[in-house]
Amino acid sequence: MAKLTIIQQNDTHGSLDLHDELFWNDNQPELKKTGGLPRIAKYVKNLKSKTENVLFLDGGDLFHGTLPLVASKGEALIPALHKMELDGWVPGNWDYAYGKEQLSSLANALPFPAVACNVKESNSDSSFLKPYMIKEFKEMKIAVIGLTYPYVDETMPESFANGLSFSKGVEETRRCVEEVKGSVDLIVLLSHMGLPLDVELATLVEGIDIILSGHSHDRIERPITVNGALVVQAGSSASFLGKLEITLKDGKIVDYQYELGAIDESFPVDEEMEGIIEEILLPYKKERKNIVGRTESILHRMTLNEAPMDQLITDAYLDGFPECDLAFSHGWRYGTPIRPGDITEYDLHSIIPTNPQMFTLEMSGEQLINALEKNLEMVFSRDPFKQKGGYILRSSGLFMAFKPYNPDGNRIQKLLVGGKEISLTKKYKIAGGGKQLFKNAEARKTYHGVQAIDVIKKFLQQRGTYKAVQEPRIISI
């Protein structure tokens, strides 16, 4: 019998150092200090020095999410990744943010391979990255198949997918499994598809032993068993690591133990990595010290229907464009919580790292209902492969009651704009930011040459202390 320890991180989103993370305690949100690369690096280094057969893999969204990463198009992170002792990674949807050529440059700069079987060069139809990697240990060989986010071209700005084509990856994964089975002891799928899609894929493809899921920021504490595969996911924001210890006999898993561990302050730091992170953050000392406002509420994105972090964004949008009836923001998952107290300029770049340009847009009531129904289908579809959204679109000026289990196009039960029943024929003016939001209406948007962070800064300066509205405005019934 042989033993293997797999360590998983996913969706780190540029969370470089110790930060606040949200947990639930007595039905209330509670913040604890967690995470950061210095603690993860030390933990993995110690584990690999004491334990044979350790495989450390990253599930994507590695190069985007905070100011140092976005400002450098991911390059600031390269020195840290050279010291992380990772064995492989798969790109997430946000890793395509700087375009195909930059992602290729970042991947080539790493001392470990990038794998993805379902993204191709659009011109030649050849694989953009290696479909899989083989990791050899003294007693075993492991195949790691990569599966990137399949809808980059549909849900992200156009520039993300230029020159690339994406697929759901079912056939590609099946083909990779067929290629490697019989020559390896274990087949691992390293995925950035999201938990519902990964579980569904496990029912469609035979022969996968383990799925390391990413994208949906799920904190899986007990592995999900599907069609003989163990499916796990390790939260987000470098706050957690998943540790899966398995025992193999004759190419079969005969025993396993799993633990999702929060990387809290009790974990020691790697001093070399701590120095690297300090160097990465140093150019942003001004932004980290510049206080732009205060919050009375915990700002977080841990709730599906609406969340106080996004309420701040859309309230600021509506305040900045008072001629508008509504404001919307995308239902993002990234962004570590901000505790009550000061908000810095650096915090704003973590809340909305894309810093999109503001636009206004007119929609009829009917168009608005259709757009919201489409968003609800992307979040709640019965078919996991049609779940292409993050959370529900965030908004101010809107009240919506919906039934998530109803058929596509028939979920909204009540919709109010400014406290009044929506009119199908009336035109409503909307404020929003960027090309990811209402992507299909891009031609009708009017951009205003002002960035989202400037609008939020002005709102905070005028407001003084921000407090999120506690009464729910988006209700599932």
HUVEN-V424505 format. One record per residue. N is the residue number from 0. RES is the residue in one small letter. SS is DSSP state (2 for helix, 1 for strand, 0 for the rest). PHI is phi as a letter, one per 40 degrees, with the letter a starting at -180 (* if undefined). OMEGA is omega in whole degrees, -180 to 180 (none if undefined). Layout:
N	RES	SS	PHI	OMEGA
N	RES	SS	PHI	OMEGA
//
This chain:
0	m	0	*	180
1	a	1	b	-179
2	k	1	b	178
3	l	1	b	174
4	t	1	b	177
5	i	1	b	175
6	i	1	b	-177
7	q	1	b	164
8	q	1	b	178
9	n	0	a	174
10	d	0	f	-180
11	t	0	c	171
12	h	0	f	174
13	g	0	g	177
14	s	0	c	-167
15	l	0	c	-173
16	d	0	b	-180
17	l	0	d	-176
18	h	1	a	176
19	d	1	c	173
20	e	1	b	-176
21	l	1	c	173
22	f	1	b	178
23	w	1	b	-178
24	n	1	a	-179
25	d	0	f	177
26	n	0	g	180
27	q	1	b	175
28	p	1	c	180
29	e	1	b	-180
30	l	1	b	174
31	k	1	b	177
32	k	1	c	-179
33	t	1	a	159
34	g	0	g	-178
35	g	0	h	-176
36	l	2	c	179
37	p	2	d	179
38	r	2	c	178
39	i	2	c	-179
40	a	2	d	-180
41	k	2	c	-179
42	y	2	c	-177
43	v	2	c	179
44	k	2	c	179
45	n	2	c	-179
46	l	2	c	-178
47	k	2	c	179
48	s	2	c	-175
49	k	2	b	-171
50	t	0	b	174
51	e	0	c	172
52	n	0	g	176
53	v	1	b	-180
54	l	1	b	-177
55	f	1	b	-174
56	l	1	b	180
57	d	1	b	-174
58	g	0	c	171
59	g	0	h	-167
60	d	0	f	-174
61	l	0	c	-168
62	f	0	b	-176
63	h	0	a	172
64	g	0	i	176
65	t	0	b	-172
66	l	2	d	-179
67	p	2	c	-179
68	l	2	c	-178
69	v	2	c	-178
70	a	2	c	-178
71	s	0	b	-175
72	k	0	f	175
73	g	0	g	-171
74	e	2	c	-179
75	a	2	d	-175
76	l	2	c	-173
77	i	2	d	-180
78	p	2	d	179
79	a	2	c	-178
80	l	2	c	176
81	h	0	c	-179
82	k	0	b	-173
83	m	0	c	-179
84	e	0	f	172
85	l	0	c	179
86	d	0	b	179
87	g	1	i	179
88	w	1	a	173
89	v	0	b	178
90	p	0	c	171
91	g	0	c	-177
92	n	2	d	-179
93	w	2	c	177
94	d	2	c	176
95	y	2	c	-172
96	a	0	c	-175
97	y	0	c	178
98	g	0	g	-176
99	k	2	d	-175
100	e	2	c	180
101	q	2	c	177
102	l	2	c	177
103	s	2	c	179
104	s	2	c	179
105	l	2	c	-179
106	a	2	c	-179
107	n	2	c	-179
108	a	0	c	-175
109	l	0	c	179
110	p	0	c	178
111	f	0	b	-172
112	p	1	c	168
113	a	1	c	-178
114	v	1	b	175
115	a	0	a	-176
116	c	0	c	-171
117	n	0	b	172
118	v	1	b	-176
119	k	1	b	170
120	e	1	c	-174
121	s	0	c	-179
122	n	0	c	-173
123	s	0	b	-177
124	d	0	g	177
125	s	0	c	-177
126	s	1	c	179
127	f	0	c	179
128	l	0	b	175
129	k	1	c	179
130	p	0	c	-179
131	y	1	a	177
132	m	1	b	175
133	i	1	b	178
134	k	1	b	-178
135	e	1	b	170
136	f	0	b	-177
137	k	0	c	-173
138	e	0	b	-174
139	m	0	a	174
140	k	1	b	-177
141	i	1	b	171
142	a	1	c	177
143	v	1	b	179
144	i	1	c	179
145	g	1	c	178
146	l	1	b	-177
147	t	0	c	179
148	y	0	c	-171
149	p	0	c	-172
150	y	0	b	179
151	v	2	d	-177
152	d	2	c	-177
153	e	2	c	-170
154	t	2	b	-178
155	m	0	b	177
156	p	0	d	-173
157	e	2	d	-176
158	s	2	c	-179
159	f	2	c	-170
160	a	2	b	-178
161	n	0	d	179
162	g	0	g	-177
163	l	1	b	173
164	s	1	b	-173
165	f	1	b	175
166	s	0	b	178
167	k	0	c	172
168	g	0	g	-177
169	v	2	c	-179
170	e	2	c	-180
171	e	2	c	178
172	t	2	c	179
173	r	2	c	-180
174	r	2	c	178
175	c	2	c	179
176	v	2	d	180
177	e	2	c	-178
178	e	2	c	-171
179	v	2	c	-175
180	k	1	c	-177
181	g	0	g	180
182	s	0	b	179
183	v	1	b	-180
184	d	0	c	-175
185	l	1	a	177
186	i	1	b	-180
187	v	1	b	173
188	l	1	b	178
189	l	1	b	-166
190	s	1	b	169
191	h	0	b	-180
192	m	0	c	-173
193	g	0	h	-173
194	l	2	d	-179
195	p	2	d	-180
196	l	2	c	-180
197	d	2	c	178
198	v	2	c	178
199	e	2	c	180
200	l	2	c	180
201	a	2	c	177
202	t	2	c	-174
203	l	2	c	-176
204	v	0	b	178
205	e	0	c	169
206	g	0	g	177
207	i	0	c	180
208	d	0	c	-175
209	i	1	a	172
210	i	1	b	172
211	l	1	c	-173
212	s	1	c	175
213	g	0	a	174
214	h	0	g	-173
215	s	0	c	174
216	h	0	g	-180
217	d	0	c	175
218	r	1	c	-177
219	i	0	c	-178
220	e	0	c	176
221	r	0	b	-179
222	p	0	d	174
223	i	1	c	179
224	t	1	b	-178
225	v	1	b	175
226	n	0	f	178
227	g	0	g	-180
228	a	1	b	172
229	l	1	c	-179
230	v	1	b	179
231	v	1	b	174
232	q	1	a	-168
233	a	1	b	173
234	g	0	g	-177
235	s	0	a	169
236	s	0	g	-179
237	a	0	f	179
238	s	0	c	-174
239	f	1	b	166
240	l	1	b	171
241	g	1	c	180
242	k	1	b	-179
243	l	1	b	179
244	e	1	b	-177
245	i	1	b	174
246	t	1	b	-178
247	l	1	b	173
248	k	1	a	-180
249	d	0	f	177
250	g	0	g	180
251	k	1	b	174
252	i	1	c	-180
253	v	1	b	178
254	d	1	a	175
255	y	1	a	170
256	q	1	b	-179
257	y	1	b	177
258	e	1	a	170
259	l	1	c	-175
260	g	1	b	172
261	a	1	c	-179
262	i	0	c	-174
263	d	1	c	-174
264	e	0	c	178
265	s	0	c	179
266	f	0	c	178
267	p	0	c	-180
268	v	0	b	171
269	d	0	c	-173
270	e	2	c	178
271	e	2	c	178
272	m	2	c	177
273	e	2	d	178
274	g	2	c	178
275	i	2	c	-180
276	i	2	c	176
277	e	2	d	179
278	e	2	c	179
279	i	2	c	-176
280	l	2	c	-173
281	l	2	d	-180
282	p	0	c	-176
283	y	0	b	179
284	k	2	c	-179
285	k	2	c	-179
286	e	2	c	-180
287	r	2	c	-179
288	k	2	c	-175
289	n	0	c	180
290	i	1	c	-176
291	v	1	b	179
292	g	1	i	179
293	r	1	b	175
294	t	1	b	174
295	e	0	c	-178
296	s	0	b	166
297	i	0	c	176
298	l	1	c	-178
299	h	0	a	178
300	r	0	b	-172
301	m	0	c	-178
302	t	0	b	-167
303	l	0	c	-173
304	n	0	c	178
305	e	0	a	-176
306	a	0	a	-175
307	p	2	c	179
308	m	2	c	-179
309	d	2	c	175
310	q	2	c	175
311	l	2	d	-179
312	i	2	c	-174
313	t	2	c	174
314	d	2	c	179
315	a	2	c	178
316	y	2	d	-177
317	l	2	c	177
318	d	2	c	-178
319	g	2	c	179
320	f	0	b	-172
321	p	0	c	177
322	e	0	c	-177
323	c	0	c	178
324	d	0	c	-172
325	l	1	a	171
326	a	1	b	180
327	f	1	b	170
328	s	1	b	-178
329	h	0	c	180
330	g	0	c	-178
331	w	0	c	177
332	r	0	b	-173
333	y	0	c	177
334	g	0	h	179
335	t	0	c	-176
336	p	0	c	176
337	i	1	b	-177
338	r	0	c	176
339	p	0	d	-177
340	g	1	h	-176
341	d	1	c	171
342	i	1	b	-180
343	t	1	c	175
344	e	2	c	177
345	y	2	c	177
346	d	2	d	-179
347	l	2	c	178
348	h	2	c	173
349	s	2	c	177
350	i	2	c	-177
351	i	0	a	-174
352	p	0	c	177
353	t	0	c	-178
354	n	0	f	-173
355	p	0	c	174
356	q	1	c	-177
357	m	1	c	175
358	f	1	b	166
359	t	1	b	-172
360	l	1	a	175
361	e	1	c	176
362	m	1	b	170
363	s	1	c	177
364	g	2	d	180
365	e	2	c	178
366	q	2	c	-180
367	l	2	c	177
368	i	2	d	-179
369	n	2	c	180
370	a	2	c	180
371	l	2	c	176
372	e	2	c	178
373	k	2	c	178
374	n	2	c	179
375	l	2	c	177
376	e	2	c	179
377	m	2	c	180
378	v	2	c	-168
379	f	2	b	-175
380	s	0	d	176
381	r	0	c	177
382	d	0	c	-178
383	p	2	d	-178
384	f	2	c	172
385	k	2	b	176
386	q	0	c	-171
387	k	0	b	-177
388	g	0	c	168
389	g	0	c	173
390	y	0	c	176
391	i	0	c	177
392	l	0	d	179
393	r	1	c	-174
394	s	1	a	167
395	s	1	b	-178
396	g	0	g	-175
397	l	1	b	165
398	f	1	b	180
399	m	1	b	170
400	a	1	b	-174
401	f	1	a	175
402	k	0	b	-174
403	p	0	c	-176
404	y	0	c	179
405	n	0	c	180
406	p	0	c	177
407	d	0	d	178
408	g	0	g	-177
409	n	0	b	-177
410	r	0	c	-175
411	i	1	c	179
412	q	1	b	-179
413	k	1	a	180
414	l	1	a	179
415	l	1	b	174
416	v	1	b	-177
417	g	0	g	179
418	g	0	g	-178
419	k	1	b	178
420	e	1	d	-179
421	i	0	c	175
422	s	0	b	-177
423	l	0	c	-175
424	t	0	c	-178
425	k	0	c	175
426	k	1	c	179
427	y	1	b	-180
428	k	1	c	-172
429	i	1	b	171
430	a	1	b	179
431	g	1	a	-178
432	g	1	b	168
433	g	0	g	-174
434	k	0	c	178
435	q	0	c	-178
436	l	0	c	-177
437	f	0	f	-175
438	k	2	d	-177
439	n	2	c	-180
440	a	2	b	-174
441	e	2	d	-176
442	a	2	c	-177
443	r	2	c	-179
444	k	0	c	171
445	t	1	b	180
446	y	1	c	-169
447	h	1	b	174
448	g	1	g	177
449	v	1	b	-176
450	q	1	c	-175
451	a	2	d	-177
452	i	2	c	177
453	d	2	c	178
454	v	2	c	-180
455	i	2	c	178
456	k	2	d	180
457	k	2	c	179
458	f	2	c	-180
459	l	2	c	-180
460	q	2	c	179
461	q	2	c	-175
462	r	2	c	-175
463	g	0	g	177
464	t	1	b	-178
465	y	1	c	174
466	k	0	b	-180
467	a	0	c	177
468	v	0	c	-178
469	q	0	c	-177
470	e	0	c	-177
471	p	0	c	179
472	r	0	b	174
473	i	1	b	-169
474	i	1	b	170
475	s	1	c	-173
476	i	0	b	none
//
